[in-house]
Amino acid sequence: MKEESVILAAQKRAAIISVLTNAKQPMPSYLIFKAPEIKKFDFTWAAFQTFMSAMKNSQLVYSKKIDDPKARVGYFPFNGSTESGEKKVAKKQKVKAVSIAPNLKIDIIKSTGRVRLELNGLFIEIGVIE
Amino acid sequence: MTKRKIKKSKAVTRTIQTTYYDHKGNAVRINRSVHAHLAVAKAVDYMQLDYYQAKTVEVFDASDGTLHAVIRWRNKILEIVFKRDPKEFQ
């Protein structure tokens, strides 16, 4: 039963977006309600209004002020990715690989007769005590 | 020397729309494609990878309003709630 309601809601959303994409101008809600694609679902006016507001909240449909005596705003579908989507989907940051190989340095000091080993900042001096 | 004729590709409208929703029901991402079967496969791919952190995805044709697929996460299992019958394509 739950799955059926999910499918039905998806079909309703698809039908509303198809009506809006085919229209060249933003459509007021009463004209969307009268469309033959929407009439199949047997919407009541109140249910349709709540459904449209839910779609508006989820950023599927946007509203714009229009010059119509019966309605204040007209709806149009969003083309492209939503703003919230761009924020949420953060790009994976590249992590710079740190060299694991040890930094080994050997210095031979002729004047003192010693050998200095340097391993990642650690000094070891080897020599003969006179 | 013969001139090579370059065929002009026809403008293709991407009518198939894939909408990803998060757990609150907000649209996270809208993708568009030409072919429905490729769009559904890509939607499953992105859902499995958790690419957009989406819970539900809907694939439908924005020009005529036909629903192609509804896929969602449920109890840590990717569930295909609805898919269009392939006989309808023939």
Backbone of each chain as ProteinMPNN parsed JSONL, in Angstrom:
{"seq_chain_A": "MKEESVILAAQKRAAIISVLTNAKQPMPSYLIFKAPEIKKFDFTWAAFQTFMSAMKNSQLVYSKKIDDPKARVGYFPFNGSTESGEKKVAKKQKVKAVSIAPNLKIDIIKSTGRVRLELNGLFIEIGVIE", "coords_chain_A": {"N_chain_A": [[0.838, -1.21, 0.0], [1.959, 1.206, 0.815], [3.948, 1.478, -1.085], [2.453, 1.812, -3.386], [1.361, 4.343, -2.959], [3.649, 5.882, -3.054], [4.414, 5.521, -5.709], [2.207, 6.617, -6.992], [2.346, 9.291, -6.161], [4.74, 9.997, -7.396], [4.0, 9.727, -10.069], [2.114, 11.747, -10.24], [3.71, 14.012, -9.791], [5.379, 13.857, -12.024], [3.505, 14.271, -14.057], [2.631, 16.891, -13.561], [5.021, 18.332, -13.921], [5.46, 17.772, -16.598], [3.336, 19.126, -17.797], [4.045, 21.744, -17.176], [6.527, 22.016, -18.451], [5.85, 21.813, -21.12], [4.409, 24.12, -21.471], [5.038, 27.461, -22.504], [5.145, 29.775, -21.069], [5.132, 30.848, -17.577], [2.741, 29.066, -15.69], [-0.412, 29.627, -14.153], [-1.888, 28.171, -11.172], [-4.578, 27.334, -11.442], [-4.896, 26.822, -14.12], [-3.17, 24.711, -14.511], [-4.452, 22.811, -13.022], [-6.707, 22.347, -14.575], [-5.732, 21.011, -16.739], [-5.642, 18.193, -19.017], [-3.937, 16.031, -18.396], [-3.681, 16.135, -15.655], [-6.218, 15.812, -14.738], [-6.73, 13.126, -14.752], [-5.964, 12.061, -12.323], [-7.86, 12.647, -10.423], [-7.921, 14.904, -8.592], [-8.754, 16.904, -5.752], [-9.427, 20.404, -5.283], [-8.234, 21.516, -3.003], [-6.431, 19.494, -2.267], [-4.804, 19.514, -4.479], [-3.662, 22.058, -4.276], [-2.143, 21.799, -1.91], [-0.4, 19.841, -2.757], [0.99, 21.183, -4.774], [2.231, 23.178, -3.27], [3.902, 21.628, -1.713], [5.586, 20.664, -3.693], [6.758, 23.032, -4.41], [8.139, 23.681, -2.099], [10.012, 21.642, -2.071], [11.653, 22.457, -4.074], [11.17, 21.772, -6.737], [9.495, 23.106, -8.374], [9.1, 26.474, -9.344], [7.902, 29.73, -8.471], [6.496, 32.695, -9.944], [5.7, 36.13, -10.29], [2.823, 37.059, -12.122], [0.868, 38.7, -14.714], [-2.208, 38.269, -14.302], [-5.689, 38.167, -14.011], [-6.971, 36.274, -12.387], [-5.106, 34.877, -10.927], [-2.2, 35.31, -8.858], [0.436, 34.383, -8.963], [2.548, 32.489, -11.195], [3.572, 29.196, -12.124], [6.664, 27.547, -12.843], [8.866, 25.026, -14.137], [11.989, 23.988, -12.687], [14.996, 24.366, -14.392], [17.773, 22.454, -14.756], [20.374, 21.891, -12.3], [19.569, 21.996, -8.81], [19.992, 24.634, -6.397], [20.48, 23.856, -3.799], [21.392, 21.316, -4.183], [23.879, 21.657, -5.348], [25.294, 22.684, -3.25], [25.131, 20.693, -1.357], [26.317, 18.445, -2.505], [29.381, 18.047, -2.188], [32.592, 18.524, -3.587], [34.975, 15.964, -3.837], [37.801, 16.271, -1.918], [41.143, 16.378, -2.942], [43.66, 14.503, -1.549], [46.925, 15.203, -0.703], [49.614, 13.13, -1.363], [51.813, 12.061, 1.084], [55.28, 11.754, 1.261], [56.612, 8.696, 2.142], [59.08, 7.662, 2.194], [62.263, 7.509, 3.865], [64.274, 10.32, 4.795], [67.406, 10.231, 4.245], [70.709, 11.096, 4.995], [74.165, 11.278, 4.541], [77.12, 12.5, 5.859], [80.54, 12.953, 5.517], [83.001, 14.031, 7.576], [86.028, 15.217, 7.131], [88.004, 16.628, 8.519], [87.59, 16.257, 11.295], [87.37, 13.575, 11.347], [85.015, 12.108, 11.425], [81.766, 10.586, 10.956], [78.676, 11.663, 9.931], [75.355, 10.863, 10.322], [72.151, 11.515, 9.029], [68.836, 11.185, 9.685], [65.694, 11.785, 8.875], [65.797, 14.286, 10.283], [67.089, 13.487, 12.589], [70.204, 13.233, 14.182], [73.131, 11.342, 13.996], [76.327, 10.807, 15.09], [79.324, 9.316, 14.23], [82.507, 8.372, 15.321], [86.047, 8.275, 16.144], [87.309, 8.249, 19.404], [89.834, 10.219, 20.645]], "CA_chain_A": [[0.0, 0.0, 0.0], [2.871, 2.35, 0.881], [4.637, 1.569, -2.372], [1.49, 2.356, -4.351], [1.241, 5.787, -2.719], [4.911, 6.474, -3.539], [4.352, 5.521, -7.178], [1.159, 7.569, -7.395], [2.889, 10.639, -5.959], [5.751, 10.208, -8.444], [3.278, 9.931, -11.331], [1.511, 13.091, -10.17], [4.791, 14.987, -9.954], [5.808, 13.787, -13.432], [2.454, 14.868, -14.887], [2.645, 18.349, -13.352], [6.233, 18.874, -14.559], [5.276, 17.689, -18.056], [2.435, 20.234, -18.18], [4.784, 23.005, -17.061], [7.599, 22.086, -19.46], [5.249, 22.056, -22.431], [3.966, 25.517, -21.516], [6.17, 28.36, -22.745], [5.13, 30.807, -20.028], [4.719, 30.327, -16.268], [1.3, 28.781, -15.66], [-1.073, 29.694, -12.849], [-2.281, 26.843, -10.669], [-5.905, 26.909, -11.914], [-4.753, 26.281, -15.489], [-2.542, 23.383, -14.373], [-5.51, 21.941, -12.488], [-7.646, 22.023, -15.654], [-5.052, 20.251, -17.804], [-6.144, 16.801, -19.099], [-3.008, 15.088, -17.735], [-3.892, 16.215, -14.204], [-7.598, 15.369, -14.445], [-6.729, 11.659, -14.587], [-5.682, 11.691, -10.93], [-9.016, 13.013, -9.581], [-7.512, 15.808, -7.516], [-9.622, 17.995, -5.286], [-8.698, 21.673, -5.401], [-7.409, 21.667, -1.797], [-5.339, 18.518, -2.343], [-3.9, 19.988, -5.525], [-2.917, 23.202, -3.741], [-1.132, 21.301, -0.967], [0.604, 19.122, -3.548], [1.813, 22.191, -5.45], [3.076, 23.852, -2.267], [4.947, 20.654, -1.352], [6.552, 20.661, -4.8], [7.484, 24.306, -4.342], [9.076, 23.576, -0.966], [11.111, 20.735, -2.423], [12.411, 23.126, -5.147], [10.927, 21.202, -8.066], [8.721, 24.1, -9.114], [9.315, 27.832, -8.846], [6.788, 30.638, -8.768], [6.874, 34.011, -10.437], [4.522, 36.991, -10.39], [2.344, 37.213, -13.5], [-0.292, 39.585, -14.885], [-3.4, 37.453, -14.541], [-6.716, 38.622, -13.06], [-7.431, 35.208, -11.483], [-4.014, 34.338, -10.095], [-1.082, 36.229, -8.639], [1.727, 33.793, -9.377], [2.568, 31.377, -12.141], [4.615, 28.223, -11.797], [7.476, 27.021, -13.937], [9.793, 24.016, -13.601], [13.391, 24.405, -12.604], [15.854, 23.722, -15.395], [19.135, 22.275, -14.287], [20.55, 21.41, -10.928], [19.082, 22.928, -7.792], [21.061, 25.293, -5.633], [20.786, 23.067, -2.599], [22.147, 20.155, -4.628], [25.276, 22.038, -5.579], [25.935, 22.877, -1.953], [25.204, 19.435, -0.621], [27.267, 17.523, -3.121], [30.697, 18.677, -2.146], [33.606, 17.81, -4.364], [35.926, 15.221, -3.008], [39.092, 16.961, -1.884], [42.293, 15.504, -3.207], [44.631, 14.482, -0.451], [48.287, 15.097, -1.238], [50.327, 11.966, -0.819], [53.037, 12.419, 1.818], [56.325, 10.757, 0.952], [56.919, 7.861, 3.304], [60.502, 7.277, 2.12], [63.051, 8.264, 4.851], [65.235, 11.288, 4.28], [68.702, 9.796, 4.784], [71.83, 11.921, 4.523], [75.439, 10.872, 5.164], [78.203, 13.467, 5.67], [81.848, 12.533, 6.043], [83.783, 15.212, 7.95], [87.433, 14.759, 7.067], [88.841, 17.337, 9.501], [87.442, 15.634, 12.614], [87.374, 12.121, 11.165], [83.731, 11.563, 11.888], [80.698, 10.39, 9.961], [77.386, 12.137, 10.472], [74.153, 10.313, 9.663], [70.956, 12.314, 9.286], [67.637, 10.42, 9.311], [64.476, 12.567, 9.18], [66.068, 15.297, 11.315], [67.818, 12.896, 13.725], [71.639, 13.169, 13.878], [73.998, 10.354, 14.668], [77.728, 11.006, 14.693], [80.209, 8.177, 14.546], [83.912, 8.763, 15.207], [86.998, 7.633, 17.067], [87.698, 9.136, 20.506], [91.306, 10.246, 20.747]], "C_chain_A": [[0.871, 1.259, 0.0], [3.543, 2.575, -0.457], [3.734, 2.187, -3.429], [1.366, 3.865, -4.205], [2.488, 6.52, -3.21], [4.887, 6.592, -5.056], [3.35, 6.558, -7.684], [1.646, 9.011, -7.263], [3.917, 10.979, -7.023], [5.09, 10.47, -9.787], [2.634, 11.324, -11.388], [2.546, 14.172, -10.428], [5.245, 15.045, -11.418], [4.796, 14.468, -14.34], [2.468, 16.389, -14.771], [3.854, 18.976, -14.048], [6.115, 18.822, -16.082], [4.381, 18.806, -18.566], [3.208, 21.548, -18.187], [5.895, 23.131, -18.104], [7.034, 22.346, -20.86], [4.745, 23.491, -22.587], [5.176, 26.433, -21.67], [6.288, 29.419, -21.646], [4.798, 30.172, -18.678], [3.204, 30.213, -16.15], [0.739, 28.983, -14.261], [-1.662, 28.34, -12.464], [-3.651, 26.386, -11.18], [-5.861, 26.337, -13.325], [-4.093, 24.888, -15.464], [-3.592, 22.367, -13.929], [-6.473, 21.478, -13.583], [-7.035, 21.149, -16.754], [-5.513, 18.786, -17.818], [-5.242, 15.77, -18.43], [-3.267, 15.02, -16.225], [-5.273, 15.669, -13.824], [-7.7, 13.863, -14.216], [-6.644, 11.244, -13.121], [-6.806, 12.025, -9.953], [-8.593, 13.825, -8.347], [-8.706, 16.641, -7.044], [-8.778, 19.256, -5.322], [-7.744, 21.863, -4.217], [-6.198, 20.734, -1.838], [-4.301, 18.95, -3.377], [-3.04, 21.149, -5.028], [-1.811, 22.745, -2.795], [-0.011, 20.566, -1.704], [1.552, 20.096, -4.252], [2.743, 22.893, -4.469], [4.214, 22.933, -1.804], [6.021, 20.596, -2.434], [7.399, 21.922, -4.806], [8.528, 24.263, -3.226], [10.269, 22.685, -1.282], [11.884, 21.199, -3.655], [12.309, 22.428, -6.5], [10.279, 22.227, -8.976], [8.988, 25.472, -8.497], [8.151, 28.723, -9.251], [7.318, 32.015, -9.158], [5.602, 34.846, -10.546], [4.131, 37.184, -11.855], [1.146, 38.162, -13.529], [-1.498, 38.744, -15.281], [-4.464, 37.897, -13.534], [-7.121, 37.561, -12.038], [-6.343, 34.708, -10.53], [-2.878, 35.352, -9.982], [0.218, 35.679, -9.213], [1.519, 32.67, -10.392], [3.737, 30.472, -11.817], [5.395, 27.834, -13.043], [8.493, 26.04, -13.365], [11.215, 24.544, -13.569], [14.213, 23.637, -13.616], [17.278, 23.638, -14.872], [19.187, 21.851, -12.843], [20.081, 22.463, -9.93], [20.26, 23.499, -7.014], [21.479, 24.444, -4.441], [21.645, 21.849, -2.962], [23.615, 20.462, -4.811], [26.028, 22.211, -4.257], [26.168, 21.527, -1.265], [26.266, 18.497, -1.186], [28.621, 18.203, -3.207], [31.697, 17.842, -2.939], [34.583, 17.121, -3.421], [37.299, 15.898, -3.072], [40.23, 15.96, -2.091], [43.294, 15.615, -2.059], [46.024, 14.274, -1.045], [49.022, 13.945, -0.547], [51.632, 12.422, -0.155], [54.065, 11.324, 1.581], [56.71, 9.995, 2.23], [58.424, 7.508, 3.329], [61.344, 8.111, 3.102], [64.081, 9.177, 4.186], [66.604, 10.999, 4.926], [69.846, 10.6, 4.154], [73.102, 11.481, 5.263], [76.506, 11.914, 4.821], [79.487, 12.907, 6.288], [82.681, 13.792, 6.311], [85.255, 14.769, 8.077], [88.277, 15.357, 8.191], [88.761, 16.689, 10.883], [87.481, 14.107, 12.538], [86.11, 11.459, 11.672], [82.745, 11.418, 10.729], [79.368, 10.79, 10.612], [76.224, 11.564, 9.65], [72.931, 11.173, 10.033], [69.732, 11.547, 8.766], [66.393, 11.161, 9.814], [64.698, 13.545, 10.359], [66.814, 14.763, 12.527], [69.298, 12.714, 13.335], [72.317, 12.047, 14.666], [75.435, 10.583, 14.158], [78.573, 9.81, 15.144], [81.656, 8.627, 14.329], [84.782, 8.035, 16.225], [87.399, 8.646, 18.132], [89.216, 9.063, 20.676], [91.753, 10.263, 22.214]], "O_chain_A": [[0.588, 2.234, -0.695], [3.692, 3.71, -0.911], [4.18, 2.979, -4.26], [1.276, 4.586, -5.199], [2.401, 7.638, -3.718], [5.281, 7.611, -5.622], [3.6, 7.273, -8.654], [1.396, 9.844, -8.133], [3.968, 12.112, -7.503], [5.543, 11.317, -10.557], [2.615, 11.98, -12.43], [2.306, 15.12, -11.176], [5.465, 16.12, -11.975], [5.173, 15.163, -15.284], [2.331, 17.092, -15.773], [3.735, 20.022, -14.687], [6.605, 19.711, -16.778], [4.626, 19.369, -19.633], [3.047, 22.367, -19.092], [6.172, 24.23, -18.585], [7.664, 23.015, -21.679], [4.665, 24.01, -23.7], [6.214, 26.211, -21.046], [7.38, 29.895, -21.336], [4.242, 29.074, -18.634], [2.475, 31.151, -16.471], [1.35, 28.554, -13.282], [-1.901, 27.482, -13.315], [-3.876, 25.187, -11.34], [-6.67, 25.484, -13.688], [-4.41, 24.017, -16.273], [-3.616, 21.227, -14.391], [-6.992, 20.362, -13.532], [-7.753, 20.614, -17.599], [-5.748, 18.201, -16.761], [-5.725, 14.745, -17.95], [-3.092, 13.972, -15.602], [-5.465, 15.136, -12.732], [-8.633, 13.383, -13.572], [-7.18, 10.209, -12.726], [-6.703, 11.709, -8.768], [-8.885, 13.452, -7.21], [-9.558, 17.03, -7.843], [-7.55, 19.184, -5.383], [-6.607, 22.304, -4.384], [-5.084, 21.129, -1.492], [-3.096, 18.78, -3.186], [-1.846, 21.218, -5.318], [-0.684, 23.235, -2.862], [1.16, 20.652, -1.334], [2.759, 19.865, -4.318], [3.899, 23.17, -4.789], [5.328, 23.384, -1.538], [7.211, 20.492, -2.137], [8.58, 21.9, -5.151], [9.65, 24.744, -3.386], [11.385, 22.931, -0.826], [12.674, 20.441, -4.219], [13.236, 22.481, -7.309], [10.484, 22.22, -10.19], [9.088, 25.607, -7.278], [7.498, 28.481, -10.267], [8.408, 32.433, -8.767], [4.538, 34.313, -10.862], [4.977, 37.437, -12.713], [0.496, 38.396, -12.51], [-1.764, 38.541, -16.465], [-4.184, 37.994, -12.339], [-7.567, 37.9, -10.942], [-6.64, 34.181, -9.458], [-2.635, 36.143, -10.893], [0.991, 36.393, -9.853], [0.48, 32.011, -10.435], [4.763, 30.917, -11.301], [4.856, 27.799, -14.148], [8.936, 26.204, -12.228], [11.584, 25.434, -14.335], [14.14, 22.41, -13.691], [17.903, 24.658, -14.582], [18.173, 21.499, -12.241], [20.186, 23.664, -10.178], [21.353, 22.935, -6.979], [22.661, 24.327, -4.118], [22.493, 21.408, -2.186], [24.484, 19.654, -4.483], [27.221, 21.928, -4.157], [27.223, 21.26, -0.689], [27.007, 17.848, -0.448], [28.943, 18.856, -4.2], [31.639, 16.613, -2.948], [34.949, 17.64, -2.366], [37.872, 16.071, -4.147], [40.265, 14.877, -1.508], [43.704, 16.709, -1.672], [46.274, 13.318, -1.778], [49.034, 13.825, 0.678], [52.452, 13.094, -0.781], [53.768, 10.133, 1.684], [57.079, 10.586, 3.244], [58.958, 7.109, 4.364], [61.153, 9.326, 3.166], [64.669, 8.842, 3.158], [66.899, 11.477, 6.021], [69.922, 10.753, 2.935], [73.091, 11.334, 6.485], [76.767, 12.182, 3.649], [79.5, 12.45, 7.431], [83.022, 14.527, 5.384], [85.641, 14.053, 9.001], [89.15, 14.691, 8.747], [89.778, 16.588, 11.57], [87.61, 13.433, 13.561], [86.146, 10.384, 12.271], [82.885, 12.046, 9.679], [79.005, 10.315, 11.688], [76.14, 11.768, 8.439], [72.718, 11.505, 11.199], [69.608, 11.293, 7.568], [66.086, 11.161, 11.006], [63.897, 13.612, 11.291], [67.143, 15.541, 13.423], [69.608, 12.122, 12.301], [72.074, 11.863, 15.859], [75.7, 10.552, 12.956], [78.518, 9.378, 16.295], [81.99, 9.192, 13.287], [84.288, 7.275, 17.057], [87.784, 9.77, 17.81], [89.792, 7.986, 20.83], [92.951, 10.286, 22.494]]}, "seq_chain_B": "MTKRKIKKSKAVTRTIQTTYYDHKGNAVRINRSVHAHLAVAKAVDYMQLDYYQAKTVEVFDASDGTLHAVIRWRNKILEIVFKRDPKEFQ", "coords_chain_B": {"N_chain_B": [[41.428, 17.486, -54.581], [39.165, 16.118, -52.388], [36.489, 17.499, -50.621], [35.676, 17.024, -47.27], [32.573, 16.147, -46.124], [30.88, 17.435, -43.481], [28.665, 16.099, -41.288], [25.868, 17.616, -39.963], [24.899, 17.396, -36.704], [21.728, 16.62, -35.359], [19.807, 18.665, -33.169], [19.367, 17.469, -29.98], [16.912, 16.95, -27.655], [16.962, 16.732, -24.202], [14.854, 15.038, -22.672], [14.271, 13.202, -20.692], [14.094, 13.124, -17.268], [15.865, 12.965, -14.272], [15.35, 12.887, -10.93], [16.681, 13.448, -7.79], [16.017, 12.823, -4.4], [16.378, 13.857, -1.007], [16.361, 12.636, 2.46], [14.466, 14.251, 3.609], [12.764, 14.844, 1.604], [13.351, 16.825, -0.139], [14.413, 18.111, -3.289], [17.47, 17.104, -4.366], [19.144, 16.951, -6.513], [18.927, 17.423, -10.051], [19.052, 15.633, -12.933], [19.485, 15.339, -16.487], [18.684, 13.436, -19.413], [18.904, 11.707, -22.603], [18.11, 9.09, -23.295], [15.965, 6.737, -21.773], [16.556, 4.191, -20.687], [19.277, 4.322, -20.187], [19.364, 6.357, -18.385], [18.049, 5.283, -16.165], [19.785, 3.214, -15.464], [22.031, 4.697, -14.777], [21.05, 6.097, -12.638], [20.679, 4.062, -10.74], [23.321, 3.37, -10.405], [24.44, 5.742, -9.29], [22.982, 5.817, -6.946], [23.803, 3.527, -5.61], [26.46, 4.149, -5.159], [26.085, 6.199, -3.447], [26.166, 8.867, -4.219], [24.923, 11.402, -4.325], [23.927, 11.564, -1.787], [21.267, 10.768, -1.604], [17.902, 9.631, -0.96], [15.694, 8.756, -2.337], [14.953, 8.25, -5.792], [13.644, 9.43, -8.831], [12.752, 8.657, -12.121], [11.61, 10.081, -15.003], [9.701, 11.047, -17.931], [9.862, 14.264, -18.993], [8.482, 15.522, -21.006], [6.106, 14.137, -21.756], [5.214, 13.07, -19.391], [5.452, 10.414, -18.501], [6.2, 7.89, -16.174], [9.248, 6.33, -15.467], [10.954, 4.971, -13.641], [11.18, 4.284, -10.132], [13.286, 4.439, -7.5], [14.581, 3.525, -4.332], [16.227, 3.798, -1.1], [15.805, 1.436, 1.436], [15.77, 0.192, 4.579], [18.555, -0.258, 4.447], [18.737, -1.468, 1.989], [18.766, -1.319, -1.481], [15.985, -0.568, -3.207], [13.877, -1.317, -5.895], [11.187, 0.322, -6.514], [9.355, 0.914, -8.486], [9.262, 0.098, -11.906], [9.206, 0.688, -15.373], [7.281, -1.277, -17.626], [9.006, -3.303, -19.914], [7.755, -4.106, -22.251], [6.212, -2.026, -23.074], [7.874, -0.332, -24.435], [8.278, -1.481, -26.899]], "CA_chain_B": [[41.201, 17.08, -53.2], [37.732, 16.138, -52.065], [36.139, 18.092, -49.318], [34.919, 16.134, -46.374], [31.304, 16.738, -45.69], [30.622, 17.233, -42.045], [27.234, 15.985, -41.018], [25.402, 18.395, -38.818], [24.082, 16.579, -35.794], [20.465, 17.264, -35.001], [19.714, 19.041, -31.755], [18.64, 16.45, -29.216], [16.398, 17.478, -26.389], [17.082, 15.782, -23.1], [13.542, 15.103, -22.018], [14.216, 12.313, -19.517], [14.56, 13.859, -16.092], [16.133, 12.147, -13.085], [15.332, 13.762, -9.755], [17.145, 12.799, -6.56], [15.452, 13.439, -3.196], [17.018, 13.448, 0.255], [15.429, 12.007, 3.409], [13.381, 15.183, 3.922], [11.9, 14.976, 0.435], [13.792, 17.943, -0.971], [15.157, 17.716, -4.485], [18.899, 17.345, -4.162], [19.81, 17.081, -7.803], [18.134, 17.081, -11.233], [19.87, 15.297, -14.103], [18.699, 15.136, -17.708], [19.312, 12.554, -20.4], [18.131, 11.465, -23.834], [17.553, 7.742, -23.265], [15.415, 6.362, -20.467], [17.22, 3.009, -20.134], [20.581, 4.743, -19.675], [19.107, 7.207, -17.214], [17.709, 4.399, -15.038], [21.023, 2.533, -15.072], [22.902, 5.681, -14.124], [20.42, 6.415, -11.345], [21.019, 2.946, -9.841], [24.763, 3.504, -10.16], [24.661, 6.846, -8.348], [22.378, 5.477, -5.646], [24.672, 2.536, -4.964], [27.672, 4.846, -4.706], [25.642, 7.259, -2.527], [26.837, 10.011, -4.833], [24.252, 12.654, -3.942], [23.334, 11.34, -0.457], [19.823, 10.777, -1.836], [17.177, 8.467, -0.459], [14.771, 8.32, -3.394], [15.188, 8.816, -7.124], [12.541, 9.224, -9.786], [13.103, 8.886, -13.528], [10.384, 10.258, -15.782], [9.8, 11.852, -19.144], [9.292, 15.58, -18.685], [7.651, 16.015, -22.113], [4.763, 13.54, -21.732], [4.832, 12.725, -18.021], [5.462, 8.974, -18.198], [7.155, 7.521, -15.141], [10.08, 5.192, -15.89], [11.432, 4.181, -12.495], [11.302, 4.869, -8.791], [14.248, 3.625, -6.733], [14.827, 4.146, -3.021], [16.884, 3.034, -0.039], [14.88, 1.051, 2.502], [16.45, -0.749, 5.483], [19.904, -0.499, 3.896], [18.624, -2.247, 0.74], [18.307, -0.503, -2.607], [14.747, -1.203, -3.633], [13.253, -0.755, -7.095], [9.763, 0.398, -6.177], [8.587, 0.89, -9.739], [9.977, 0.208, -13.187], [8.278, 0.607, -16.501], [7.27, -2.57, -18.31], [9.747, -3.178, -21.181], [6.87, -4.336, -23.406], [5.658, -0.738, -23.502], [8.823, 0.324, -25.335], [8.23, -2.104, -28.234]], "C_chain_B": [[39.714, 17.21, -52.847], [37.485, 16.714, -50.672], [35.32, 17.101, -48.497], [33.656, 16.839, -45.909], [31.069, 16.409, -44.208], [29.109, 17.22, -41.812], [26.863, 16.8, -39.78], [24.497, 17.525, -37.938], [22.821, 17.351, -35.384], [20.451, 17.564, -33.498], [18.831, 18.04, -31.016], [18.183, 17.072, -27.906], [16.441, 16.384, -25.326], [15.805, 15.836, -22.272], [13.444, 14.235, -20.77], [14.86, 13.024, -18.32], [14.719, 12.894, -14.909], [16.242, 13.08, -11.883], [15.704, 12.96, -8.523], [16.589, 13.566, -5.359], [16.218, 12.957, -1.969], [15.959, 12.902, 1.218], [14.274, 12.926, 3.799], [12.392, 15.332, 2.765], [12.258, 16.144, -0.459], [14.587, 17.424, -2.163], [16.618, 18.097, -4.306], [19.569, 17.66, -5.497], [18.847, 16.705, -8.933], [19.097, 16.826, -12.39], [18.962, 15.067, -15.311], [19.457, 14.227, -18.671], [18.368, 12.307, -21.562], [17.395, 10.137, -23.743], [17.144, 7.334, -21.853], [16.191, 5.205, -19.839], [18.596, 3.346, -19.568], [20.419, 5.579, -18.403], [18.816, 6.373, -15.969], [18.963, 3.689, -14.525], [21.95, 3.464, -14.316], [22.358, 6.044, -12.741], [20.74, 5.334, -10.305], [22.486, 3.03, -9.436], [25.039, 4.57, -9.101], [24.09, 6.542, -6.964], [23.257, 4.484, -4.893], [25.953, 3.178, -4.42], [27.37, 5.9, -3.645], [26.261, 8.592, -2.948], [26.243, 11.34, -4.382], [23.642, 12.588, -2.545], [21.799, 11.36, -0.545], [19.184, 9.507, -1.292], [16.262, 7.878, -1.543], [15.171, 8.964, -4.717], [14.019, 8.454, -8.039], [13.036, 9.549, -11.186], [11.812, 8.978, -14.321], [10.661, 11.113, -17.008], [9.102, 13.181, -18.891], [8.39, 16.103, -19.794], [6.236, 15.432, -22.085], [4.348, 13.001, -20.355], [4.779, 11.243, -17.691], [6.57, 8.665, -17.187], [7.926, 6.282, -15.581], [10.521, 4.339, -14.72], [11.404, 4.992, -11.212], [12.186, 3.921, -7.982], [14.493, 4.318, -5.399], [15.582, 3.195, -2.09], [15.847, 2.711, 1.017], [15.542, -0.068, 3.317], [17.797, -1.227, 4.922], [19.885, -1.4, 2.654], [18.095, -1.317, -0.345], [17.13, -1.205, -3.274], [14.211, -0.517, -4.888], [11.743, -0.812, -6.869], [8.907, 0.256, -7.432], [9.545, 0.92, -10.914], [8.991, -0.027, -14.313], [8.412, -0.742, -17.195], [8.001, -2.445, -19.654], [8.891, -3.425, -22.422], [6.286, -3.036, -23.957], [6.562, -0.028, -24.498], [8.683, -0.192, -26.769], [7.034, -1.627, -29.049]], "O_chain_B": [[39.108, 18.271, -52.994], [38.195, 16.428, -49.708], [34.403, 16.447, -48.992], [33.679, 17.952, -45.385], [31.069, 15.252, -43.788], [28.396, 18.183, -42.097], [27.468, 16.676, -38.714], [23.477, 17.002, -38.384], [22.856, 18.55, -35.106], [21.004, 16.823, -32.686], [17.684, 17.806, -31.397], [18.975, 17.643, -27.156], [16.003, 15.256, -25.552], [15.702, 16.586, -21.301], [12.627, 14.501, -19.888], [16.011, 13.458, -18.373], [13.817, 12.116, -14.598], [17.112, 13.948, -11.83], [15.113, 11.916, -8.248], [16.673, 14.793, -5.299], [16.648, 11.806, -1.9], [14.801, 12.728, 0.838], [13.232, 12.461, 4.261], [11.307, 15.886, 2.939], [11.555, 16.428, -1.428], [15.325, 16.444, -2.066], [16.952, 19.267, -4.117], [20.443, 18.522, -5.586], [18.047, 15.779, -8.79], [19.864, 17.709, -12.774], [17.812, 14.651, -15.166], [20.686, 14.242, -18.737], [17.188, 12.653, -21.509], [16.211, 10.051, -24.067], [17.87, 7.552, -20.883], [16.461, 5.206, -18.638], [19.037, 2.739, -18.592], [21.231, 5.508, -17.481], [19.266, 6.695, -14.87], [19.179, 3.576, -13.319], [22.578, 3.069, -13.333], [23.119, 6.268, -11.799], [21.033, 5.637, -9.149], [22.843, 2.795, -8.282], [25.774, 4.334, -8.142], [24.643, 6.955, -5.945], [23.43, 4.594, -3.679], [26.457, 2.796, -3.363], [28.284, 6.435, -3.017], [26.802, 9.334, -2.128], [26.972, 12.288, -4.092], [22.901, 13.494, -2.164], [21.124, 11.901, 0.331], [19.823, 8.462, -1.179], [16.088, 6.664, -1.64], [15.668, 10.09, -4.745], [13.494, 7.341, -8.016], [13.662, 10.585, -11.41], [11.008, 8.046, -14.31], [11.682, 11.792, -17.116], [7.904, 13.222, -18.61], [7.61, 17.028, -19.566], [5.27, 16.145, -22.358], [3.225, 12.523, -20.196], [4.141, 10.847, -16.716], [7.708, 9.112, -17.325], [7.329, 5.298, -16.019], [10.471, 3.111, -14.793], [11.579, 6.211, -11.212], [11.862, 2.746, -7.808], [14.599, 5.543, -5.337], [15.575, 1.976, -2.266], [15.096, 3.585, 1.451], [15.832, -1.141, 2.79], [18.118, -2.415, 4.926], [20.894, -2.018, 2.313], [17.101, -0.617, -0.149], [17.269, -2.295, -3.831], [14.104, 0.708, -4.938], [11.115, -1.86, -7.015], [7.882, -0.424, -7.436], [10.519, 1.673, -10.918], [8.068, -0.835, -14.206], [9.511, -1.28, -17.333], [7.659, -1.575, -20.455], [9.253, -3.004, -23.52], [5.918, -2.946, -25.128], [6.097, 0.776, -25.306], [8.93, 0.537, -27.73], [6.853, -2.056, -30.189]]}, "name": "protein", "num_of_chains": 2, "seq": "MKEESVILAAQKRAAIISVLTNAKQPMPSYLIFKAPEIKKFDFTWAAFQTFMSAMKNSQLVYSKKIDDPKARVGYFPFNGSTESGEKKVAKKQKVKAVSIAPNLKIDIIKSTGRVRLELNGLFIEIGVIEMTKRKIKKSKAVTRTIQTTYYDHKGNAVRINRSVHAHLAVAKAVDYMQLDYYQAKTVEVFDASDGTLHAVIRWRNKILEIVFKRDPKEFQ"}
